[in-house]
Amino acid sequence: MTTDRLIHIVAGSFILLSLALGVPESPLFVSKYWLLFTAFVGANLLQSGFTQWCLMETFLRKLGVPQAA
């Protein structure tokens, strides 16, 4: 698995988890402040689209995950 695929998997998982914890109608609701984490992940995805730099990719490369071809 490459860094690109893992970034999509991690970002999607973070978004779904934070929505489950932040939406009052969810059976897993904890606090509405979890929605701030959703916004943080979205802002990072937007930023990486413009700058071509992602902190998660840096971490994954240091862990030895190969980059996409």
Backbone as a ProteinNet text record, in pm:
[ID]
protein_1_A
[PRIMARY]
MTTDRLIHIVAGSFILLSLALGVPESPLFVSKYWLLFTAFVGANLLQSGFTQWCLMETFLRKLGVPQAA
[TERTIARY]
85.9	0	90.6	49.4	130.4	80.5	162.7	126.5	-4.2	-25.3	-148.3	-273.1	-270.2	-386.3	-406.8	-298	-310.6	-360.9	-319.3	-367.2	-517.5	-566.6	-710.5	-785.5	-730	-793.5	-796.7	-684.4	-676.9	-767.8	-763	-846.7	-995.1	-1034	-1173.8	-1217.9	-1130.7	-1163	-1176.5	-1084.2	-1092	-1220.9	-1258.3	-1379.7	-1503.2	-1512.4	-1629.5	-1636.8	-1522.9	-1520.4	-1558.9	-1503.2	-1534.3	-1679.6	-1736.5	-1878.9	-1963.7	-1925.7	-2000.5	-1995.7	-1883.8	-1869.7	-1924.6	-1945.3	-1985	-2127	-2197.3	-2335	-2430.7	-2513	-2600.3	-2693	-2731.1	-2821.3	-2751.2	-2619.4	-2542.3	-2550.9	-2558.9	-2558.7	-2423.3	-2318.8	-2185.3	-2152.7	-2250.4	-2227.9	-2156.4	-2053.8	-1979.9	-1991.5	-1952.7	-1954.2	-1956.5	-2022.9	-2026.8	-1889	-1797.2	-1663.4	-1581.6	-1626.1	-1559.6	-1572.5	-1672.1	-1688	-1572.2	-1505.7	-1386.5	-1275	-1266.1	-1166.3	-1197.6	-1326.2	-1366.7	-1320.7	-1340.9	-1297.9	-1146	-1073.1	-927	-877.1	-935.8	-895.6	-927.8	-1045.1	-1082.6	-990	-953.1	-861.3	-723.7	-678.2	-550.1	-554.3	-665.7	-679.6	-679.3	-747.5	-750.3	-611.3	-543.5	-408.6	-312.7	-320.4	-228.1	-256.5	-379.8	-412.5	-344	-327.4	-261.5	-109.7	-59.2	84.5	160.8	88.7	151.6	233.6	201.7	268.7	165	187	95.6	177.7	148.1	221.5	207.8	90.4	69.6	160.8	181.2	270.5	414.2	456	589.2	603.9	504	507.3	512.5	429.3	424	555.1	619.6	748.3	854.8	852.9	949.5	926.4	803.2	771.4	805.5	850.9	892	786.6	672.5	567.9	613.1	603.5	648.2	553.6	612.7	534.2	471.2	367.5	303.6	397.8	385.2	473.3	436.4
-117.1	0	123.6	226.1	347.5	457.4	562.1	674.4	739.6	753.8	818.2	742.9	611.6	532.1	536.9	528.1	532.1	667.5	775.6	909.1	918.2	865.9	867.3	783.1	669.2	581.5	647.9	705.1	769.5	892	976.5	1097.6	1061.3	965.4	922.9	864.8	785.2	727.2	834.3	931.9	1041.2	1120.6	1148.5	1226.3	1150.2	1022.6	944.4	928.1	903.3	888.4	1018.1	1130.3	1257.2	1298	1262.2	1288.4	1202.1	1076.4	987.5	1037.5	1097.1	1146.7	1287.7	1361.3	1500.5	1536.3	1446.6	1475.1	1425.5	1514.6	1476.7	1358.4	1337.7	1228	1092.4	1091.7	967.5	892.8	760.6	683.7	688.1	732.7	743.2	885.7	974.4	1116.4	1136.2	1221.9	1259.6	1409.3	1487.7	1633.6	1693.8	1807.4	1874	1926.5	1935	1985.5	1888.4	1764.3	1671	1717.5	1800.2	1852.3	1945.2	2003.5	2084.1	1997.2	1874.2	1782.4	1751.7	1737.7	1717.6	1835.4	1956.8	2077	2080.7	2038.4	2035.4	1940.1	1822.3	1725	1779.8	1837.9	1896.2	2009.8	2095	2206	2153.2	2045.9	1987	1926.2	1862.5	1808.1	1919.8	2028.4	2143.5	2204.3	2223.6	2279.2	2191.9	2060.6	1972.1	1969.6	1996.2	2004.7	2121.9	2230.4	2348.9	2344.9	2292.9	2300.1	2172.6	2062.7	1932.7	1882.5	1926.2	1880.3	1836.5	1719.4	1664.9	1608	1649.5	1602.6	1451.8	1398.2	1254	1177.8	1231.1	1166.7	1163.8	1271.1	1275.8	1166	1150.5	1045.9	907.1	885.7	754.7	719.6	818.2	792.4	755.6	822.5	790.2	650.7	602.2	465.9	362.4	409.4	317.9	281.7	352	324.8	382.9	303.4	353.1	459.1	549.7	653.2	595.6	663.1	622	647.8	568.1	582.9	703
0	0	0	-73.3	-85.5	8	19.6	107.7	63.3	-67	-115.3	-68.8	-84	-44.2	106.8	182.5	328.8	377.7	312.1	350.6	329.4	217.9	193.2	296.8	329.9	428.7	566.8	608.5	740.6	745.8	643.4	642.4	643.6	562	559.7	692.6	754.4	885	992	991.6	1088.6	1072.1	949.3	924.3	971.4	934	975.1	1126.5	1190	1335.6	1405.9	1360.6	1426.3	1403.3	1288.1	1267.2	1359.7	1374.9	1464.5	1608.5	1648.3	1784.6	1803.5	1691.9	1704.3	1665.3	1598.1	1556.2	1665.2	1718.9	1831.8	1803.9	1679.6	1646.4	1642.7	1652.2	1646.4	1779.3	1773	1898.6	1969.9	1901.1	1960.7	2004.9	2002.9	2032.5	2165.6	2161.5	2282	2303.8	2201	2211.6	2072.3	2058.9	1928.8	1887.6	1981.4	1950.5	1865.8	1854	1763.2	1618.8	1590.1	1453.6	1416.3	1514.9	1487.1	1429.8	1474.6	1420.1	1274	1241.5	1102.5	1017.6	1066.2	994.3	980.6	1083.3	1079.1	969.9	963	860.4	721.7	705.2	576.4	536.3	630.8	602	561.4	626.5	589.4	449.8	414	279	175.4	204.1	113	99.1	210.9	210.3	131.2	149.1	77.8	-71.4	-109.5	-251.6	-319.4	-247	-303.6	-290.7	-179.3	-152.7	-187.1	-213.3	-239.6	-120.7	1.2	122	223.8	282.1	381.9	497	618.2	734.8	752.4	726.4	738.5	641.9	522.9	426.9	479.6	544.1	604.6	709.6	795.7	897.3	833.3	732	668.5	599	534.5	469	571.6	688.6	793.6	850	839.5	882.6	775.2	659.1	553.3	451.3	452.3	354.4	219.8	112.7	-18.4	-74.3	-153	-220.7	-346.8	-394.4	-519.1	-636.5	-738.6	-855.9	-938.3
[MASK]
+++++++++++++++++++++++++++++++++++++++++++++++++++++++++++++++++++++

